[in-house]
Amino acid sequence: MLSFRDITIRLGGRAIIEGASAAIPPRARVGFIGRNGAGKSTLMKAIAGMIETDTGSVDIPRNARFGYLRQDAPGGQTSAFDTVLEADVERAALLLEAETQTDPDRLGHIYERLDQIDAYEAPARAGRILKGLGFDEAMQARPMDSFSGGWRMRVALASLLFLNPDILLLDEPSNHLDLEAVMWLEGFLRAYRGTILLISHERDLLNNVADHILHLDRGQTTLYPGGYDAFERQRAERLAQQAAAREKQVAEREKLQAFVDRWRAKASKAKQAQSRVKALERMQPIAAVAEDPSMRFDFPNPVGLRPPLLTLDHVAVGYEPGKPILSRLGLRLDPDDRIALLGRNGNGKTTLARMIAGELPVMEGEMTTATKLTVGYFTQYQVEELDPKDTPVETMGRVMKGATPVQIRSQLGRFGFSGDKALTAVGKLSGGERARLALALVTHNAPHLLILDEPTNHLDVDTREALVQALAEFKGAVVLVSHDRHMLELVADRLLLVDGGTAREFDGTIEEYAAFVVSGKEPAPPPAPAAAPVDKKEERRAAAQAREASAGLRKAVKDAEGEIAKAQRALAEVDGALAGIASPALKSLSMGELMKRRGEVEARLEAAEAAWLQASEALEASG
């Protein structure tokens, strides 16, 4: 059993971890969660023996092998495949010794040990792990220096998984993975036979892998049985009990204090009053349930534009002339669209996003955009490129040229930067806070189209929920690239699969796409391009007439789908409030008011579904 007790760690004179204790059952898969900056990585490093604690101890089973995912990516001219193999230092040393050893007894011991550690099956296992993390055979043979930092971190993860330690410590391993690799990792961890301590903010990963949740809050840890959803329910019940106990204690304190104030001076009651004074002194105050007012997203809504915002017609795009990354692209983007781009890293999702954002020119075909269209494009590079010496006010001031201090502060306030936080150096902000600042920068002009490329990296679970809520209330269009299935399910109503050198609609749900990926089947090839017409101008005119004839019906279908999605999100929000997990907008409502709100939302949902069915049947009948 892995356990730690009374761990305290101070950094800069402040206690980051204070009296933390937990006993982790053998072979448990533990999701380690907590707000950004709570100290999860610090405590994990202490468990791994990488930093010393001020007080407390860590107990590790005898002869247990530790594996910790470091945040420094490997490099050099060694191939990715050989880097993974070399991670098993014992195997490499034994194989090297076997080449020169002449003592028959020693050679026998070497081969016996190589057999015990499955040394000869190791290359096949290394290849399977790398393939699962997105490396094809050609990539496995490439030197490490030829990869970006994200791909090198995948090799670091592959090396750790290859070692197969008894205790596996993973600090946000999915940050550099695409959705497909995350699902592979999920399956790998579910089958893992050792103990796992996994820092993650991804609800689906925690639900599907973890059988316990270790929650770090205000320096102390609590271990809950079950996955993340089970933790949320138990946590809500615990907070409700804490709030009720505090309320009861406050009333009791007021009652005791009133008695003391009334009878302290009266001789006949002095003894009773004194006993109540002692009772007050013994009564330890129950802490109020704390909330983080800075966890906030509020996107400014754009001035409406008539649809479509953007159309692509037989478009090709790439970086080198004559070598398109994507071709045969056709797409219509309307003001209320919520599109998720799916597909493995390297297939062109970012290329497509950059073209839509106007950062890459079209090589072939035609891209038409609405007049006065504004685009907000968020990437992790913007987060990394923030000047650590600047404050949020200074950073926003350079973007909002000519804006008043009040306008600058107002935009920052939408994303939780108020008071002293707006004057804190960027270098002292957490990763999640820097991501919020980058989102504030790209939305300062209320864009009609918001393109988000992996916006959830470094955001904790609660902050991701706040981002989902903000996107639900945003009135513009959204194009989303993310490996967070929970966010994709709640935000996207259209799925676009980027694969095989093009992009096409995926007719299904995120769950169906996950099943499609797990099945291991190759995506169906894109349809072959139609033969070039004799009169292309006439063909386009005919296509435009056909689109115009059915535009009203297609818009009715899309509007109804949007209403259904909004009603479903509203229904889920009300049900969460009824279960004790209320969003800020619903916290003030009573149980009766919530039930009334639920009935209204259900009526909206039924009406939207009826409208969708009617419009869909009419569209199908029109051919």
Solvent accessible surface area in square Angstrom, and as a share of the most:
residue,aa,sasa,rsa
1,M,117,0.52
2,L,4,0.02
3,S,16,0.10
4,F,3,0.01
5,R,127,0.46
6,D,84,0.44
7,I,0,0.00
8,T,12,0.07
9,I,4,0.02
10,R,122,0.45
11,L,96,0.48
12,G,91,0.88
13,G,73,0.70
14,R,157,0.57
15,A,34,0.27
16,I,24,0.12
17,I,0,0.00
18,E,92,0.41
19,G,32,0.31
20,A,0,0.00
21,S,47,0.30
22,A,15,0.12
23,A,53,0.41
24,I,0,0.00
25,P,43,0.27
26,P,92,0.58
27,R,145,0.53
28,A,5,0.04
29,R,56,0.20
30,V,1,0.01
31,G,0,0.00
32,F,0,0.00
33,I,7,0.04
34,G,9,0.08
35,R,86,0.31
36,N,44,0.23
37,G,68,0.65
38,A,22,0.17
39,G,10,0.09
40,K,14,0.06
41,S,45,0.29
42,T,24,0.14
43,L,0,0.00
44,M,0,0.00
45,K,71,0.30
46,A,7,0.05
47,I,2,0.01
48,A,27,0.21
49,G,62,0.60
50,M,75,0.34
51,I,60,0.31
52,E,162,0.72
53,T,41,0.24
54,D,78,0.41
55,T,70,0.40
56,G,41,0.39
57,S,47,0.31
58,V,42,0.24
59,D,56,0.29
60,I,75,0.38
61,P,49,0.31
62,R,219,0.80
63,N,136,0.70
64,A,26,0.20
65,R,125,0.46
66,F,63,0.26
67,G,3,0.03
68,Y,31,0.12
69,L,7,0.03
70,R,135,0.49
71,Q,104,0.46
72,D,100,0.52
73,A,36,0.28
74,P,39,0.24
75,G,45,0.43
76,G,31,0.30
77,Q,136,0.60
78,T,52,0.30
79,S,20,0.13
80,A,0,0.00
81,F,54,0.22
82,D,60,0.31
83,T,25,0.14
84,V,0,0.00
85,L,22,0.11
86,E,100,0.45
87,A,26,0.20
88,D,25,0.13
89,V,111,0.64
90,E,72,0.32
91,R,24,0.09
92,A,40,0.31
93,A,56,0.44
94,L,17,0.08
95,L,53,0.26
96,L,125,0.62
97,E,53,0.24
98,A,19,0.15
99,E,139,0.63
100,T,108,0.63
101,Q,47,0.21
102,T,123,0.72
103,D,67,0.35
104,P,107,0.67
105,D,109,0.56
106,R,93,0.34
107,L,44,0.22
108,G,39,0.38
109,H,112,0.50
110,I,1,0.00
111,Y,104,0.40
112,E,98,0.44
113,R,95,0.35
114,L,0,0.00
115,D,100,0.52
116,Q,111,0.50
117,I,37,0.19
118,D,85,0.44
119,A,0,0.00
120,Y,138,0.52
121,E,71,0.32
122,A,1,0.01
123,P,48,0.30
124,A,55,0.43
125,R,56,0.21
126,A,0,0.00
127,G,16,0.16
128,R,135,0.49
129,I,5,0.02
130,L,0,0.00
131,K,141,0.60
132,G,7,0.07
133,L,0,0.00
134,G,16,0.15
135,F,1,0.01
136,D,78,0.41
137,E,149,0.67
138,A,74,0.58
139,M,36,0.16
140,Q,22,0.10
141,A,75,0.58
142,R,92,0.34
143,P,44,0.28
144,M,0,0.00
145,D,81,0.42
146,S,55,0.36
147,F,11,0.04
148,S,67,0.43
149,G,36,0.34
150,G,24,0.23
151,W,46,0.16
152,R,60,0.22
153,M,15,0.07
154,R,2,0.01
155,V,0,0.00
156,A,18,0.14
157,L,3,0.01
158,A,0,0.00
159,S,15,0.10
160,L,11,0.05
161,L,1,0.01
162,F,1,0.01
163,L,60,0.30
164,N,79,0.41
165,P,5,0.03
166,D,61,0.32
167,I,4,0.02
168,L,0,0.00
169,L,0,0.00
170,L,0,0.00
171,D,11,0.06
172,E,33,0.15
173,P,7,0.04
174,S,4,0.03
175,N,17,0.09
176,H,78,0.35
177,L,3,0.02
178,D,3,0.02
179,L,9,0.05
180,E,8,0.03
181,A,0,0.00
182,V,0,0.00
183,M,12,0.05
184,W,68,0.24
185,L,0,0.00
186,E,11,0.05
187,G,28,0.27
188,F,51,0.21
189,L,0,0.00
190,R,113,0.41
191,A,78,0.61
192,Y,19,0.07
193,R,168,0.61
194,G,12,0.11
195,T,12,0.07
196,I,0,0.00
197,L,0,0.00
198,L,1,0.01
199,I,1,0.01
200,S,2,0.01
201,H,4,0.02
202,E,5,0.02
203,R,31,0.11
204,D,27,0.14
205,L,1,0.00
206,L,0,0.00
207,N,47,0.24
208,N,59,0.30
209,V,2,0.01
210,A,9,0.07
211,D,52,0.27
212,H,39,0.17
213,I,0,0.00
214,L,0,0.00
215,H,22,0.10
216,L,1,0.01
217,D,43,0.23
218,R,139,0.51
219,G,7,0.07
220,Q,104,0.46
221,T,18,0.10
222,T,41,0.24
223,L,51,0.25
224,Y,11,0.04
225,P,83,0.52
226,G,26,0.25
227,G,14,0.13
228,Y,6,0.02
229,D,58,0.30
230,A,21,0.16
231,F,9,0.04
232,E,37,0.16
233,R,141,0.52
234,Q,55,0.24
235,R,52,0.19
236,A,20,0.15
237,E,104,0.47
238,R,112,0.41
239,L,40,0.20
240,A,63,0.49
241,Q,124,0.55
242,Q,43,0.19
243,A,48,0.37
244,A,60,0.47
245,A,41,0.32
246,R,86,0.32
247,E,128,0.57
248,K,157,0.67
249,Q,25,0.11
250,V,58,0.33
251,A,57,0.44
252,E,71,0.32
253,R,79,0.29
254,E,113,0.51
255,K,144,0.61
256,L,21,0.10
257,Q,72,0.32
258,A,60,0.47
259,F,48,0.20
260,V,0,0.00
261,D,95,0.49
262,R,178,0.65
263,W,52,0.18
264,R,134,0.49
265,A,107,0.83
266,K,104,0.44
267,A,95,0.74
268,S,80,0.51
269,K,69,0.29
270,A,43,0.33
271,K,170,0.72
272,Q,75,0.33
273,A,2,0.02
274,Q,92,0.41
275,S,57,0.37
276,R,76,0.28
277,V,29,0.17
278,K,105,0.45
279,A,25,0.19
280,L,23,0.11
281,E,127,0.57
282,R,169,0.62
283,M,43,0.19
284,Q,141,0.62
285,P,98,0.61
286,I,52,0.27
287,A,57,0.44
288,A,51,0.40
289,V,53,0.31
290,A,68,0.52
291,E,118,0.53
292,D,53,0.27
293,P,124,0.78
294,S,32,0.21
295,M,52,0.23
296,R,112,0.41
297,F,17,0.07
298,D,54,0.28
299,F,8,0.03
300,P,13,0.08
301,N,76,0.39
302,P,21,0.13
303,V,127,0.73
304,G,68,0.65
305,L,41,0.21
306,R,214,0.78
307,P,54,0.34
308,P,46,0.29
309,L,1,0.01
310,L,0,0.00
311,T,41,0.24
312,L,9,0.05
313,D,49,0.25
314,H,110,0.49
315,V,0,0.00
316,A,1,0.01
317,V,0,0.00
318,G,5,0.05
319,Y,113,0.43
320,E,95,0.43
321,P,129,0.81
322,G,73,0.70
323,K,131,0.55
324,P,57,0.36
325,I,73,0.37
326,L,1,0.00
327,S,27,0.17
328,R,92,0.34
329,L,4,0.02
330,G,52,0.50
331,L,19,0.09
332,R,79,0.29
333,L,0,0.00
334,D,12,0.06
335,P,31,0.20
336,D,59,0.31
337,D,3,0.01
338,R,18,0.06
339,I,3,0.02
340,A,0,0.00
341,L,4,0.02
342,L,3,0.02
343,G,5,0.04
344,R,85,0.31
345,N,53,0.27
346,G,78,0.75
347,N,43,0.22
348,G,6,0.06
349,K,17,0.07
350,T,60,0.35
351,T,9,0.05
352,L,1,0.00
353,A,0,0.00
354,R,76,0.28
355,M,0,0.00
356,I,5,0.03
357,A,21,0.16
358,G,58,0.56
359,E,92,0.41
360,L,18,0.09
361,P,103,0.64
362,V,46,0.26
363,M,66,0.29
364,E,108,0.48
365,G,43,0.41
366,E,86,0.39
367,M,53,0.24
368,T,71,0.41
369,T,65,0.38
370,A,23,0.18
371,T,112,0.65
372,K,166,0.70
373,L,33,0.16
374,T,43,0.25
375,V,44,0.25
376,G,1,0.01
377,Y,20,0.08
378,F,0,0.00
379,T,17,0.10
380,Q,31,0.14
381,Y,149,0.57
382,Q,59,0.26
383,V,10,0.05
384,E,129,0.58
385,E,137,0.61
386,L,21,0.10
387,D,56,0.29
388,P,77,0.49
389,K,161,0.68
390,D,22,0.11
391,T,23,0.14
392,P,0,0.00
393,V,38,0.22
394,E,87,0.39
395,T,11,0.06
396,M,0,0.00
397,G,25,0.24
398,R,129,0.47
399,V,60,0.35
400,M,30,0.13
401,K,173,0.74
402,G,87,0.83
403,A,27,0.21
404,T,67,0.39
405,P,104,0.65
406,V,117,0.67
407,Q,95,0.42
408,I,17,0.09
409,R,88,0.32
410,S,64,0.42
411,Q,10,0.04
412,L,0,0.00
413,G,15,0.15
414,R,72,0.26
415,F,0,0.00
416,G,7,0.06
417,F,0,0.00
418,S,75,0.48
419,G,46,0.45
420,D,121,0.63
421,K,69,0.29
422,A,0,0.00
423,L,98,0.49
424,T,37,0.22
425,A,29,0.23
426,V,1,0.01
427,G,45,0.43
428,K,166,0.70
429,L,7,0.04
430,S,33,0.21
431,G,19,0.18
432,G,3,0.03
433,E,28,0.13
434,R,71,0.26
435,A,1,0.01
436,R,15,0.05
437,L,0,0.00
438,A,1,0.01
439,L,0,0.00
440,A,0,0.00
441,L,23,0.11
442,V,21,0.12
443,T,0,0.00
444,H,61,0.27
445,N,72,0.37
446,A,26,0.20
447,P,0,0.00
448,H,20,0.09
449,L,0,0.00
450,L,0,0.00
451,I,0,0.00
452,L,0,0.00
453,D,16,0.08
454,E,28,0.13
455,P,0,0.00
456,T,0,0.00
457,N,13,0.07
458,H,73,0.32
459,L,0,0.00
460,D,6,0.03
461,V,10,0.06
462,D,54,0.28
463,T,9,0.05
464,R,11,0.04
465,E,53,0.24
466,A,22,0.17
467,L,0,0.00
468,V,11,0.06
469,Q,60,0.27
470,A,5,0.04
471,L,1,0.00
472,A,28,0.22
473,E,93,0.42
474,F,5,0.02
475,K,135,0.57
476,G,3,0.02
477,A,0,0.00
478,V,0,0.00
479,V,1,0.01
480,L,1,0.00
481,V,5,0.03
482,S,7,0.05
483,H,0,0.00
484,D,4,0.02
485,R,21,0.08
486,H,36,0.16
487,M,1,0.00
488,L,1,0.00
489,E,77,0.34
490,L,51,0.25
491,V,6,0.04
492,A,19,0.14
493,D,62,0.32
494,R,42,0.15
495,L,13,0.06
496,L,8,0.04
497,L,8,0.04
498,V,0,0.00
499,D,26,0.13
500,G,52,0.50
501,G,29,0.27
502,T,5,0.03
503,A,12,0.09
504,R,52,0.19
505,E,92,0.41
506,F,39,0.16
507,D,151,0.78
508,G,28,0.27
509,T,77,0.45
510,I,10,0.05
511,E,124,0.55
512,E,95,0.43
513,Y,4,0.02
514,A,15,0.11
515,A,63,0.48
516,F,50,0.21
517,V,31,0.18
518,V,108,0.62
519,S,61,0.39
520,G,60,0.58
521,K,148,0.63
522,E,149,0.67
523,P,35,0.22
524,A,67,0.52
525,P,113,0.71
526,P,29,0.18
527,P,104,0.66
528,A,90,0.70
529,P,92,0.58
530,A,91,0.71
531,A,95,0.74
532,A,94,0.73
533,P,47,0.30
534,V,163,0.94
535,D,77,0.40
536,K,94,0.40
537,K,149,0.63
538,E,83,0.37
539,E,76,0.34
540,R,92,0.33
541,R,108,0.39
542,A,53,0.41
543,A,40,0.31
544,A,45,0.35
545,Q,112,0.50
546,A,65,0.50
547,R,132,0.48
548,E,136,0.61
549,A,89,0.69
550,S,22,0.14
551,A,36,0.28
552,G,54,0.52
553,L,54,0.27
554,R,70,0.25
555,K,106,0.45
556,A,42,0.33
557,V,20,0.11
558,K,48,0.21
559,D,56,0.29
560,A,7,0.05
561,E,68,0.31
562,G,16,0.16
563,E,79,0.36
564,I,26,0.13
565,A,17,0.13
566,K,91,0.38
567,A,1,0.01
568,Q,94,0.42
569,R,46,0.17
570,A,24,0.19
571,L,29,0.14
572,A,60,0.47
573,E,42,0.19
574,V,3,0.02
575,D,53,0.27
576,G,20,0.19
577,A,8,0.06
578,L,47,0.23
579,A,74,0.57
580,G,55,0.53
581,I,75,0.38
582,A,33,0.25
583,S,23,0.15
584,P,121,0.76
585,A,75,0.58
586,L,6,0.03
587,K,105,0.45
588,S,103,0.66
589,L,45,0.22
590,S,60,0.39
591,M,121,0.54
592,G,51,0.49
593,E,85,0.38
594,L,9,0.05
595,M,109,0.49
596,K,141,0.60
597,R,91,0.33
598,R,61,0.22
599,G,37,0.35
600,E,86,0.38
601,V,4,0.02
602,E,70,0.31
603,A,60,0.46
604,R,113,0.41
605,L,26,0.13
606,E,119,0.53
607,A,64,0.50
608,A,9,0.07
609,E,76,0.34
610,A,63,0.49
611,A,50,0.39
612,W,92,0.32
613,L,95,0.47
614,Q,134,0.60
615,A,11,0.08
616,S,25,0.16
617,E,101,0.46
618,A,42,0.33
619,L,48,0.24
620,E,143,0.64
621,A,90,0.69
622,S,68,0.44
623,G,104,1.00
